[in-house]
Amino acid sequence: MSKLQRHYSFVKILSGSDLSQRRLPRMSISSQTPGPVVWLTACGHGDEVSGMVVIQEIFNRLGRELLCGSVHAFPLMNPLGFETATRFLPLSQEDLNRSFPGDPKGSLGERMAHSIFSTIASTKPDLVIDLHNDWIESIPYALLDHDAGDAHDDTVALVSKAAFDSGFCVIKDTDALIRSLSYSLLQTEIPAITIELGKPHVFSEANLEHGLKGIWNILIGTGSVAPNADRFEYPLPLKYQKRQILRYTDKPYAMHMGIVRFLVEPGASIKKDQAVAQIRNVFGKRLETVKAPAAGLLLGHADSAAAHPGVPLIALGLLP
């Protein structure tokens, strides 16, 4: 194996009123053997923290097993949100993952996004993997953008391959998030994928293990590392173990305010019109039963026990 070079550095994002500097940590590991350039990013939302530790563990393993090319990472893209346990940038209440590709003269979020985006793009990566967390009660899955915009078919095909390589359920978003990191990268013909790792807020060892194995699968697919004897596959009901893309939905919403009782566990297969939740009042009287709009896979439950009209209760991956 060729000698590996590690490099830890920082990218400046702002100067405080006391002239202190806030910076984004950057990690890199490179082989002398040419190969793919891969980026890992995490914690764009400050309360979605698992990706940071997944990246740490990936880099520990790469130090022994990287065969060729290089892997780079921004393990903590939103340190301000992380330190205040909030999804957004606390100073401006912006969503960093709705600020790309950024603007060097724009708002705080746009300036941070520009620093991240331009740094990644300058390395001409073959793949970018953006790590997120979903609801507390949710399973991990690979998320494809609803619309790749002007991206070429070859770029879209590389993204789909990475999604299936992960061993997770593959979901296609129903909303066009045109200012997300993955979408913005696709518009410059950089293949990018989002991985949802389940429980936010805290480091879940189960989620970390799944994330490590799923990302390692993708690195095997790029040729960055050697294949495993046993390929990781996230355990799913039999009908979802085929190479198929499910359609994301967070509907139907509740029609009443009340207390939610979930009837199906995340990861379970459900049928059209199957009851997935009940809404009850404070005395326990049932106000409504929420039913699945189509057959699919239950991805997760909302974090709150309180139901509100027009607020998502569940996430589903629907069969084509």
C-alpha positions in Angstrom: 0.0 0.0 0.0 1.3 3.5 -0.9 2.1 6.0 1.9 -0.9 8.0 3.0 -0.9 11.6 3.8 -3.3 13.1 6.5 -4.0 16.8 6.7 -6.2 18.7 9.2 -6.9 22.4 8.6 -9.6 25.1 8.9 -11.6 27.3 6.6 -12.4 30.7 8.0 -16.1 31.7 8.1 -16.4 34.9 10.1 -14.7 37.2 12.6 -16.5 38.1 15.8 -16.9 41.6 17.3 -13.9 40.8 19.6 -11.9 39.9 16.5 -12.0 36.2 17.3 -12.3 33.9 14.3 -14.8 31.1 13.7 -13.6 28.3 11.4 -14.8 25.1 9.8 -12.6 22.1 10.4 -11.5 20.2 7.3 -10.1 16.7 7.2 -8.2 15.1 4.3 -6.4 11.8 3.6 -4.7 11.0 0.4 -2.9 8.1 -1.3 0.0 8.4 -3.6 -1.9 6.2 -6.0 -4.3 8.1 -8.2 -8.0 7.4 -7.7 -11.4 9.0 -6.9 -11.8 12.1 -5.0 -14.6 11.7 -2.4 -16.0 14.3 0.0 -18.0 13.6 3.3 -20.0 16.5 4.9 -21.9 16.5 8.1 -23.8 18.7 10.6 -25.1 21.2 8.2 -28.0 21.3 10.5 -26.6 21.8 14.0 -28.8 19.3 15.8 -28.0 16.5 13.2 -24.8 15.2 14.8 -24.2 11.5 14.0 -22.4 12.3 10.7 -19.5 13.9 12.7 -18.6 10.7 14.5 -19.2 8.6 11.4 -16.6 10.7 9.6 -14.2 10.4 12.5 -14.5 6.6 12.4 -14.3 6.5 8.6 -11.0 8.4 8.7 -9.6 6.2 11.4 -10.3 3.2 9.1 -9.0 4.9 6.0 -5.7 5.4 7.7 -5.2 1.6 7.4 -7.3 0.8 4.3 -7.4 3.6 1.7 -6.1 2.1 -1.6 -6.1 5.1 -3.9 -7.3 8.6 -4.4 -8.3 10.9 -1.6 -11.2 11.5 0.9 -11.9 14.9 2.3 -14.5 16.0 4.9 -16.2 18.9 6.6 -17.3 17.0 9.7 -19.0 20.1 11.3 -20.4 22.6 8.8 -22.6 24.4 11.3 -20.6 24.8 14.6 -22.8 27.7 15.7 -25.9 25.6 15.4 -24.2 22.6 17.0 -23.1 24.5 20.1 -26.6 25.8 20.6 -28.3 22.5 19.7 -30.4 24.1 17.0 -31.0 23.2 13.3 -30.4 26.7 12.1 -27.7 29.3 12.3 -28.5 31.0 15.6 -27.2 34.4 14.6 -29.4 34.7 11.5 -31.9 31.8 11.8 -31.0 30.7 8.3 -31.0 27.1 7.2 -27.5 26.4 5.9 -28.8 23.6 3.7 -31.0 26.1 1.9 -28.2 28.6 1.3 -26.1 26.9 -1.4 -24.2 27.5 -3.6 -23.8 30.6 -1.5 -22.6 34.1 -2.0 -19.3 35.6 -0.7 -21.1 39.0 -0.2 -24.4 37.6 1.0 -26.0 36.8 4.3 -24.1 34.8 7.0 -25.6 31.5 5.7 -24.8 32.3 2.1 -21.2 33.2 3.0 -20.7 30.0 4.9 -22.3 28.0 2.1 -20.0 29.7 -0.4 -16.9 28.8 1.6 -18.0 25.2 1.8 -19.2 24.9 -1.8 -16.2 26.5 -3.4 -13.7 24.5 -1.3 -15.4 21.2 -2.3 -15.8 22.2 -6.0 -12.1 23.2 -6.2 -11.0 19.6 -5.7 -13.2 18.4 -8.6 -14.7 15.5 -6.6 -16.1 12.3 -8.1 -18.7 12.0 -5.3 -20.0 14.0 -2.3 -21.9 12.3 0.5 -23.8 14.7 2.7 -24.8 13.1 6.1 -28.0 14.1 7.9 -30.3 12.8 10.6 -34.1 12.4 10.4 -36.6 12.0 13.2 -35.7 10.2 16.5 -37.8 7.2 15.5 -36.6 6.6 12.0 -34.6 4.2 9.9 -31.6 5.2 7.8 -32.0 5.7 4.1 -30.3 7.2 1.0 -32.1 10.2 -0.4 -32.0 11.3 -4.0 -32.9 14.8 -5.1 -36.4 15.2 -6.6 -35.0 16.8 -9.7 -31.4 16.8 -10.9 -32.1 20.0 -12.9 -29.6 20.4 -15.7 -27.3 17.5 -14.5 -26.4 15.0 -17.2 -27.7 11.5 -17.2 -24.2 10.1 -16.4 -24.0 12.2 -13.3 -27.5 11.1 -12.2 -26.5 7.5 -12.8 -23.4 7.8 -10.6 -25.6 9.2 -7.8 -28.1 6.3 -8.1 -25.3 3.8 -8.0 -23.9 5.3 -4.8 -27.4 5.2 -3.2 -27.8 1.5 -4.0 -24.2 0.8 -3.0 -25.0 2.1 0.5 -27.2 -0.9 1.4 -29.9 1.4 2.6 -33.4 1.9 1.3 -33.3 4.4 -1.6 -35.8 7.2 -1.5 -36.5 10.0 -4.0 -37.5 13.3 -2.5 -40.8 14.9 -3.6 -39.7 18.4 -3.0 -37.2 20.3 -5.2 -34.7 21.7 -2.7 -32.9 23.8 -5.2 -30.6 25.5 -2.7 -29.5 22.4 -0.9 -25.8 21.3 -1.0 -26.6 18.1 -3.0 -28.7 19.9 -5.6 -26.3 22.7 -6.1 -23.4 20.3 -6.6 -25.5 18.4 -9.2 -25.9 21.6 -11.2 -22.1 21.7 -11.6 -22.0 18.0 -12.6 -20.6 16.9 -9.3 -22.4 13.7 -8.1 -23.9 14.2 -4.7 -26.1 12.2 -2.4 -27.8 12.7 1.0 -27.7 10.0 3.6 -30.3 10.2 6.4 -29.0 8.4 9.5 -32.0 8.4 11.9 -32.0 9.8 15.4 -30.8 13.5 15.7 -29.5 15.4 18.8 -27.3 12.7 20.3 -24.8 10.1 19.1 -26.7 6.7 18.7 -24.3 3.8 18.5 -26.7 1.8 16.3 -26.9 4.8 13.8 -23.2 5.2 13.9 -22.6 1.6 13.1 -25.1 1.7 10.2 -23.6 4.9 8.9 -20.1 3.6 9.0 -21.0 0.4 7.1 -23.2 2.3 4.6 -20.5 4.8 3.8 -17.9 2.1 3.6 -20.1 0.3 1.0 -20.1 3.5 -1.1 -16.3 3.8 -0.8 -16.0 0.2 -2.0 -18.1 1.1 -4.9 -15.8 4.0 -5.9 -12.8 1.7 -5.7 -11.3 3.8 -2.8 -11.1 0.8 -0.5 -11.1 -3.0 -1.0 -14.3 -5.0 -1.0 -15.6 -6.7 2.3 -16.2 -10.4 2.6 -19.8 -9.6 3.7 -21.5 -6.7 2.1 -23.7 -4.6 4.5 -27.4 -4.5 3.8 -29.7 -2.7 6.2 -32.4 -5.2 7.3 -35.7 -4.4 5.5 -38.8 -6.4 4.7 -38.2 -8.8 1.8 -40.2 -6.8 -0.8 -37.9 -3.8 -0.3 -34.6 -5.6 -0.7 -34.8 -5.2 -4.5 -33.1 -2.4 -6.3 -36.0 0.0 -6.4 -36.4 3.7 -5.7 -39.3 4.6 -3.4 -41.1 7.9 -3.4 -41.0 10.0 -0.3 -44.1 11.4 1.4 -44.9 12.9 4.8 -48.7 12.8 4.2 -51.4 12.4 5.2 -51.4 15.1 7.9 -53.6 15.0 11.0 -56.9 16.9 10.7 -57.2 17.5 14.5 -55.1 18.7 17.4 -54.5 16.0 19.9 -52.3 13.3 21.2 -50.6 10.9 18.7 -50.5 7.1 19.2 -48.3 5.5 16.5 -49.5 2.0 15.4 -46.6 0.9 13.2 -42.9 0.8 13.9 -40.3 2.4 11.5 -39.0 0.0 9.0 -42.3 -1.9 8.7 -44.0 -2.7 5.5 -47.5 -1.2 5.3 -50.5 -1.6 3.0 -52.7 1.0 1.4 -55.3 2.4 3.9 -53.5 0.6 6.8 -53.9 2.5 10.1 -50.6 4.0 11.0 -51.6 6.4 13.9 -54.5 7.5 16.0 -55.2 11.0 17.3 -56.9 11.1 20.7 -58.0 13.9 23.0 -56.8 14.4 26.5 -59.6 12.0 27.8 -58.5 9.3 25.4 -61.4 9.6 23.0 -60.3 8.8 19.4 -60.6 11.8 17.1 -59.3 10.3 13.9 -57.3 7.4 12.5 -54.5 8.3 10.1 -54.2 5.8 7.2 -51.4 5.2 4.7 -52.2 6.7 1.3 -50.5 3.7 -0.5 -48.4 0.6 0.0 -44.9 1.4 1.2 -42.3 1.4 3.9 -42.6 3.4 7.1 -39.5 5.5 7.4 -40.1 7.3 10.7 -42.4 9.0 13.2 -42.6 12.7 14.2 -40.6 13.6 17.3 -43.6 15.2 19.0 -46.5 13.5 20.8 -48.7 16.5 19.9 -50.6 16.4 16.6 -51.4 19.6 14.7 -53.4 20.1 11.5 -51.0 20.4 8.5 -47.9 19.2 10.5 -46.2 15.9 9.4 -46.7 12.8 11.6 -45.0 10.1 9.6 -42.6 9.7 6.7 -43.2 7.0 4.1 -41.4 5.5 1.2 -44.1 4.6 -1.3 -43.8 1.8 -3.9 -43.7 3.0 -7.6 
